[in-house]
Amino acid sequence: MRKMLLASAAMLGAATSLAPAYAQAPSIPVTYSQGQIATNPSASPPAGANNNNNTAVSPVPGNVAVPTPGTVVIHINGRVTTELNGAWSSLDKGTFPAVTGLNGATLAPAGSFKLQPTNISTFARIYTGMDGMAANGLRYGGAIEVRENFTGQSSNSGGTGASGYSSSQTLYVRRAFAYVAAANVGLLRVGQGDGLMSLYDNGVTTFQFLPSGNLNGGDLQSVLPGNVQVPYAFFATAGNEYANNKLVYMSPQFYGFDVGVQWAPNASNGFGNGVGSAYGAVAGCPYATSGCPSLSSSTVPGDGARVINQTAVGVRYQSKFDALGVLAYGVYEFSGHTNYNGPTVGVTTYNPLSFYNAGVALTYAGFTVGGNYVGGQVNGQGAPKPSGGSAMNAWTAGVTYKTGPLLVGVVGEVIDSQGSPALAGRTQRHEYGVDAGASYVIAPGLVGWAEYIYQVRKQSGFNFASGSPGSAYNQVQGQGIQIGTTVYW
């Protein structure tokens, strides 16, 4: 009897263990694109085209995995930012004449207008790329950054026009570059991407410490009317620095120092030379004409302001002395410009670029202090100085404190430049601003912040409302407050 019970128990146990196997559906491969994989979030996921693999000769600690020989790492990242803004400025209301374009078309109608102070702003970005390592240790890869465009509300029919407005938004490529690197040779980046000033600084000495971008064309700044915004004169992570096609070489580091060089043939993309019109009108570059990206000479007034053969050389120092971190760099940039060979009477001519940029930041016990300087033959962010105009001198300084998930800081800027080319030799532009705020990492991939900004622009003889010489609106100012959140992955 006992043997029969044991045998029955064994058979029952075997049947029980086999039943689930018989009941299972056929094995189906996991479909990663359909959300069937749960993963642990990164404490600070990537939120940009640049990462720890493609910005240094040797990989540095960061959020993107370093490939091993014979493998590649593919990453698809993004961010969604939402913000509630309140903004007030000198150009929020007034009676303005009609603004027309060069072809006589009305760009803005005449009349009396007033802006409401509150807005809700959102934007989305997509970052994707690949980092690989060959069997011999050569590193390589590429990255893409996609953003969305925003337009003004063109409908005045009385309807909200929300559907039509969102349909007018488009996606565009902001960064697209490839790179190769070898530890004993250096890093070479090619394409539409950051140059030395952005890669050396990375927003540290320019104090771009909030997800909004602070003074660098930041989100809070961007909800103010365009002519109130102080154009960012500094180059670190600025569109006029990284959005042209260039070659960038960075050397290995020796005793904390590394050097670099970059070159861009023009401020555009060579593919623009193939853009023409099917109807015979001059559009883009159907032949050698003013619309060509690689234009080197022209009889069209204003083409002399186009920069060509933009070249920069720089040196950086990074080190740590016990608990004190040090970052310092200097870059000299120079260029040619399109040769204007038309009549010169009454025409503004320009000088090629020749300017310096330097930054320094010291970090100790959670505090970071420092500043950045740009000066020389340049008029704003990478524009050539008109002949007879004033050289630019601009500086920014700031301080931040970080403890755990909390970051607080303040940054100020002062910019003296020529400003309006039409007023060269007569008046000079003076602009300044301050930005303060705090951010808090609420959860992995989720950060919230609050921010305040104040900016002033003034130039005698220049009307900031119309954007042309005039006796009114020679000084304008704007300020705003913002709370925002960013979800990034």
C-alpha positions in Angstrom: 0.0 0.0 0.0 2.8 2.4 0.9 4.5 1.7 -2.4 1.3 2.5 -4.3 0.8 5.8 -2.5 4.4 6.8 -3.2 4.0 5.9 -6.9 0.7 7.9 -7.1 2.3 10.9 -5.5 5.2 10.8 -7.9 2.9 10.6 -10.9 0.8 13.5 -9.6 3.9 15.6 -9.0 5.1 14.9 -12.5 1.8 15.7 -14.1 1.6 18.9 -12.1 5.1 20.0 -13.2 4.3 19.2 -16.8 0.9 20.9 -17.0 2.2 24.5 -17.3 4.5 23.5 -20.2 1.7 21.9 -22.1 -0.5 25.0 -21.5 2.1 27.6 -22.7 1.6 29.4 -26.0 4.4 29.1 -28.6 7.4 31.3 -27.8 7.1 34.8 -29.2 10.2 37.1 -29.5 9.9 40.3 -27.5 9.0 43.3 -29.6 11.0 46.2 -28.1 9.1 48.8 -30.1 5.8 47.9 -28.4 6.7 48.6 -24.8 7.1 45.0 -23.7 10.3 45.6 -21.9 10.3 47.3 -18.5 13.6 48.9 -17.5 15.2 50.8 -14.6 15.3 54.5 -15.3 18.6 56.3 -15.5 19.1 58.9 -12.7 20.2 61.3 -15.5 19.2 60.1 -18.9 20.8 61.6 -22.0 19.0 64.6 -23.3 21.1 65.8 -26.3 23.0 64.7 -29.3 26.3 65.1 -27.5 27.3 62.4 -25.0 30.2 60.9 -23.1 31.3 58.9 -26.1 31.4 61.6 -28.8 32.8 64.7 -27.0 36.2 63.4 -25.7 39.1 61.5 -27.2 38.6 58.7 -24.6 35.1 57.9 -23.2 34.3 59.7 -20.0 31.9 58.6 -17.3 28.3 59.3 -18.4 24.9 58.1 -19.2 25.5 56.3 -22.5 27.1 52.9 -22.3 30.6 52.6 -23.7 30.8 50.0 -26.5 33.3 47.1 -26.3 35.4 46.0 -29.2 33.2 44.7 -32.1 29.9 46.1 -30.7 27.8 49.2 -31.1 25.4 51.0 -28.7 22.3 52.5 -30.2 20.4 55.1 -28.2 17.0 56.8 -28.8 16.4 59.6 -26.4 14.0 62.5 -26.2 12.5 65.2 -24.0 9.1 66.9 -23.5 9.1 70.3 -21.8 6.1 72.1 -20.4 6.1 75.6 -19.0 3.8 78.2 -17.5 5.1 81.8 -18.2 4.4 85.3 -17.2 6.2 88.0 -19.3 6.0 91.8 -19.4 7.9 94.2 -21.7 8.1 97.6 -23.3 6.7 96.2 -26.5 3.6 94.5 -25.0 1.4 97.3 -26.3 1.5 100.3 -28.5 0.5 101.8 -31.9 2.8 100.7 -34.6 3.1 101.5 -38.3 2.9 98.6 -40.9 6.1 96.6 -41.3 6.9 95.7 -44.9 9.5 93.4 -46.4 12.0 94.2 -49.2 9.4 93.1 -51.8 6.8 95.4 -50.4 4.8 92.6 -48.7 3.2 93.5 -45.4 4.9 91.6 -42.6 2.9 93.2 -39.8 -0.2 95.4 -40.2 -0.5 98.9 -38.7 -2.7 99.4 -35.6 -2.9 99.3 -31.9 -2.1 96.0 -30.2 -1.7 94.5 -26.7 -0.3 91.1 -25.6 -1.6 89.1 -22.7 1.2 88.4 -20.1 0.6 84.6 -19.5 1.4 81.7 -21.8 1.8 77.9 -21.7 4.7 76.7 -23.7 5.7 73.2 -24.8 8.3 71.7 -27.0 9.5 68.2 -27.9 12.9 67.0 -29.1 14.3 63.7 -30.3 17.9 62.6 -30.0 19.2 59.4 -31.6 22.6 58.0 -32.3 25.0 55.2 -32.4 28.4 54.7 -30.7 30.6 51.8 -31.8 34.1 50.4 -31.3 36.0 48.4 -33.9 38.0 45.3 -33.0 41.2 47.3 -33.1 39.8 49.8 -30.5 38.9 52.6 -33.0 35.8 54.4 -31.8 33.2 55.9 -34.1 29.6 56.9 -34.4 27.0 59.6 -35.2 24.2 61.5 -33.6 21.1 63.4 -34.8 19.0 66.0 -33.0 15.5 66.8 -34.2 13.5 69.8 -33.1 10.2 71.5 -33.9 9.5 74.9 -35.5 7.0 77.4 -34.2 5.1 80.0 -36.2 3.0 83.1 -35.4 -0.8 82.8 -35.3 -1.7 83.8 -38.9 -5.5 83.4 -38.7 -7.5 86.5 -37.9 -10.8 85.1 -38.9 -12.1 85.0 -35.4 -11.6 81.3 -34.8 -9.0 79.8 -32.5 -7.1 78.2 -35.4 -5.5 75.7 -33.0 -5.6 72.8 -35.5 -4.2 74.8 -38.3 -1.6 76.3 -36.1 -0.2 73.0 -34.9 -0.3 71.7 -38.5 2.0 74.5 -39.5 4.7 73.3 -37.1 7.5 71.3 -38.7 10.4 69.1 -37.6 13.9 70.0 -38.6 17.4 68.7 -38.0 19.4 70.8 -35.6 22.5 68.6 -35.2 23.8 65.8 -37.4 27.4 64.7 -37.2 29.7 61.7 -37.3 32.9 61.1 -35.4 36.0 58.8 -35.2 38.4 58.7 -32.2 41.6 57.0 -31.2 43.0 57.4 -27.7 46.6 58.2 -28.9 45.5 60.3 -31.9 42.5 62.4 -31.1 38.8 63.0 -31.9 37.5 64.1 -35.2 33.9 65.3 -35.6 32.4 66.1 -39.0 29.1 67.6 -39.8 26.5 69.9 -38.3 27.6 70.0 -34.7 29.4 71.8 -31.9 32.7 73.5 -32.3 35.5 74.1 -29.7 33.7 76.8 -27.7 30.6 74.6 -27.1 32.6 71.4 -26.5 35.0 73.2 -24.1 32.4 75.1 -22.2 29.2 72.9 -22.3 27.3 75.6 -20.5 29.5 75.5 -17.4 31.3 78.9 -17.5 28.3 80.5 -19.2 26.0 79.2 -16.5 23.3 77.5 -18.5 22.2 75.6 -15.4 18.4 75.3 -15.9 16.7 73.0 -18.5 15.3 76.2 -20.0 18.7 77.4 -21.2 18.8 80.6 -19.0 20.2 83.5 -21.1 21.1 81.5 -24.1 17.9 82.2 -26.0 16.2 80.4 -23.1 12.6 79.4 -23.0 11.5 82.3 -20.7 13.4 84.7 -22.8 11.7 83.4 -25.9 8.1 84.2 -24.8 9.0 87.9 -24.8 8.5 89.8 -28.0 11.5 89.2 -30.3 12.9 92.7 -30.3 13.0 92.8 -26.5 15.1 89.7 -26.2 18.9 90.3 -25.7 20.6 88.2 -28.5 23.0 85.9 -26.8 26.5 87.1 -27.7 28.3 84.1 -26.2 29.0 80.9 -28.3 28.8 77.9 -25.9 25.9 75.6 -27.1 24.6 78.5 -29.2 22.9 77.8 -32.6 25.2 80.1 -34.6 28.1 78.1 -33.2 27.0 74.5 -33.7 24.5 74.6 -36.6 26.9 75.1 -39.5 28.8 72.2 -41.1 32.4 72.0 -39.8 35.5 69.8 -39.1 36.5 69.7 -35.4 39.7 68.1 -34.1 40.4 67.6 -30.4 43.8 66.3 -29.2 44.4 63.8 -26.4 44.9 65.3 -23.0 48.4 65.9 -21.6 48.8 67.0 -17.9 45.2 68.4 -18.0 45.7 70.3 -21.3 44.2 69.5 -24.7 44.2 71.6 -27.9 41.8 71.8 -30.8 41.1 73.3 -34.2 38.0 73.6 -36.4 37.1 74.9 -39.8 33.8 75.6 -41.6 33.7 76.7 -45.3 30.6 78.8 -44.7 27.6 79.2 -42.4 25.4 76.8 -44.3 25.2 73.3 -45.8 26.8 72.4 -49.2 23.7 70.6 -50.3 22.1 74.1 -50.6 24.1 74.6 -53.8 21.8 72.2 -55.5 18.6 74.0 -54.6 17.0 75.9 -57.5 13.7 76.9 -58.9 11.7 74.9 -61.5 10.1 78.1 -62.9 13.2 80.2 -63.8 13.0 82.5 -60.8 16.1 83.0 -58.7 15.5 80.8 -55.6 18.1 79.0 -53.6 21.1 78.3 -55.8 20.0 77.4 -59.4 23.4 78.9 -60.6 26.1 81.1 -59.1 24.0 83.7 -57.4 23.3 85.4 -54.1 21.3 82.5 -52.7 24.2 80.0 -52.8 25.7 78.8 -49.5 29.3 78.8 -50.9 29.1 82.3 -52.3 32.6 83.9 -52.3 32.0 87.2 -54.1 28.9 89.2 -55.0 27.6 92.5 -56.2 24.5 92.3 -54.0 24.6 94.7 -51.0 24.6 92.8 -47.7 26.3 89.7 -49.1 29.6 91.0 -47.7 28.2 90.2 -44.2 28.3 86.4 -45.0 31.2 84.6 -43.2 33.3 82.1 -45.1 36.3 79.9 -44.0 35.5 80.2 -40.3 38.5 78.9 -38.4 39.2 78.5 -34.7 42.0 77.2 -32.5 41.8 76.6 -28.8 43.3 75.2 -25.7 41.6 73.8 -22.5 42.7 72.9 -19.0 40.8 70.5 -16.8 42.0 69.3 -13.4 41.1 68.6 -9.8 43.1 69.6 -6.8 41.7 67.7 -3.8 38.1 69.0 -3.7 38.6 71.9 -6.0 37.7 71.4 -9.7 39.1 73.7 -12.4 37.9 74.3 -15.9 39.6 77.0 -18.1 39.8 77.5 -21.8 40.6 80.0 -24.5 39.6 80.1 -28.2 40.6 82.4 -31.0 38.4 82.5 -34.1 38.9 84.2 -37.5 37.3 84.1 -40.9 37.0 85.6 -44.4 33.8 87.0 -45.7 32.1 87.2 -49.1 33.8 89.8 -51.2 31.4 92.6 -52.1 32.6 94.0 -55.4 29.6 96.3 -56.2 29.3 100.1 -55.8 30.4 101.2 -52.3 28.7 104.5 -52.1 26.0 104.3 -49.4 26.7 100.6 -48.9 27.7 99.1 -45.5 30.8 97.0 -45.8 32.1 94.4 -43.2 35.3 93.2 -41.6 36.1 89.5 -41.3 35.8 87.8 -37.9 38.7 88.1 -35.5 37.7 87.6 -31.8 38.6 85.8 -28.6 36.5 83.7 -26.2 37.6 82.6 -22.8 35.9 80.9 -19.8 36.8 79.8 -16.3 34.9 77.9 -13.6 35.9 76.8 -10.1 33.9 74.1 -8.2 34.2 73.4 -4.5 31.8 71.9 -2.0 28.8 72.2 -4.3 29.5 75.8 -5.3 30.6 76.7 -8.9 31.7 80.3 -9.6 33.1 81.7 -12.9 32.5 83.6 -16.0 32.9 83.9 -19.8 34.2 86.7 -22.1 33.9 87.3 -25.8 35.6 90.3 -27.5 37.0 91.6 -30.7 36.0 92.1 -34.3 32.5 90.5 -34.1 29.0 92.0 -33.8 26.8 89.7 -31.7 26.8 86.0 -32.0 29.2 85.3 -34.9 28.1 88.2 -37.2 30.9 90.3 -38.8 31.5 93.8 -37.6 30.6 96.6 -40.0 33.5 98.7 -41.1 33.9 101.7 -38.9 31.8 100.1 -36.2 32.7 99.4 -32.6 34.3 96.1 -31.5 32.4 93.9 -29.1 33.1 93.3 -25.4 30.8 91.0 -23.6 31.0 89.1 -20.4 28.9 86.9 -18.2 29.4 85.8 -14.6 27.5 83.5 -12.3 27.3 81.2 -9.3 25.5 78.0 -8.6 25.1 75.7 -5.6 24.1 72.0 -5.9 23.2 69.7 -3.1 21.6 66.4 -3.8 18.7 66.9 -6.3 18.5 70.7 -5.7 20.4 73.3 -7.8 20.1 77.1 -7.4 22.0 79.8 -9.2 22.1 83.2 -10.8 23.9 84.5 -13.9 24.3 88.0 -15.3 25.5 89.4 -18.7 26.7 92.7 -20.1 27.2 93.2 -23.8 28.6 96.2 -25.6 28.6 95.9 -29.4 28.0 97.9 -32.6 24.5 96.7 -32.9 22.8 98.3 -35.9 25.2 98.3 -38.9 23.4 101.4 -40.2 24.6 103.3 -37.1 28.3 102.3 -37.4 30.6 105.1 -36.2 27.7 106.9 -34.7 26.2 105.0 -31.7 26.9 101.7 -29.9 24.5 99.1 -28.5 24.5 98.4 -24.7 22.6 95.4 -23.4 22.5 93.6 -20.0 20.4 91.0 -18.2 20.1 88.8 -15.2 18.6 85.3 -14.8 18.0 83.4 -11.5 16.3 80.2 -10.7 16.3 76.7 -9.1 15.7 73.2 -10.3 14.9 70.0 -8.5 15.1 66.4 -9.7 11.7 65.0 -8.7 12.3 61.5 -10.0 14.6 59.8 -12.5 13.9 61.5 -15.9 11.7 64.2 -14.3 13.0 67.7 -13.3 11.1 70.8 -12.3 12.3 74.4 -12.0 11.4 78.0 -11.4 13.0 81.0 -13.0 13.1 84.8 -13.2 14.7 87.0 -16.0 15.2 90.7 -16.6 16.8 92.2 -19.7 17.5 95.7 -21.1 18.5 96.8 -24.6 19.4 100.3 -25.7 21.0 102.1 -28.6 20.7 105.8 -29.3 19.1 106.4 -32.7 17.7 102.8 -33.1 14.0 102.0 -32.8 13.7 98.5 -31.2 10.0 98.3 -32.0 10.5 98.6 -35.8 14.0 97.1 -35.8 15.5 100.0 -37.7 17.0 103.5 -37.1 14.6 105.9 -35.4 14.0 108.2 -32.5 11.4 106.2 -30.6 11.9 103.0 -28.5 15.7 103.6 -28.1 15.5 101.6 -24.9 13.3 98.5 -24.2 13.2 96.1 -21.3 11.5 92.9 -20.5 11.1 90.6 -17.5 9.3 87.3 -16.8 8.8 84.4 -14.4 8.4 80.8 -15.2 7.7 77.4 -13.7 8.4 74.3 -15.8 8.9 70.6 -16.0 10.9 68.4 -18.3 10.5 64.7 -18.9 13.5 63.2 -20.6 14.7 59.7 -21.5 
